Amino acid sequence: MVSSSSSKFGRGFFINISHLVTKFSLPPDRAWMGAQDYFSDLIIPAQFKGTDIEELIGILRQQIMWHQAGGPMDKEQYNEVKRTLNRLLITLDKQAGITDPDIGRYHD
């Protein structure tokens, strides 16, 4: 199903988060380019407003939008974004009722 007004980088919440996870599974030198575009049509669902999920999205937005690609902090900031994405995924699973979500040791 395609919307009459399709989005260039994805519209929604889980769609955009999954695009960011995919983007940040690339090496740091390739992950940053265009990452901020996934916030253009990111929609935080009403049930997540005022929760840790909204706060983590704010942190993630700040980490990505304020980043200047090609700088000396690329790798360090890349790792911070990955940690925030992992925290977001754990929090989403907990919100969905999973009591013991685990990101896995190969995704730290």
Salt bridges, closest charged atoms under 4 A:
ASP74 OD1 - HIS67 NE2 2.71
GLU80 OE2 - ARG83 NH2 2.54
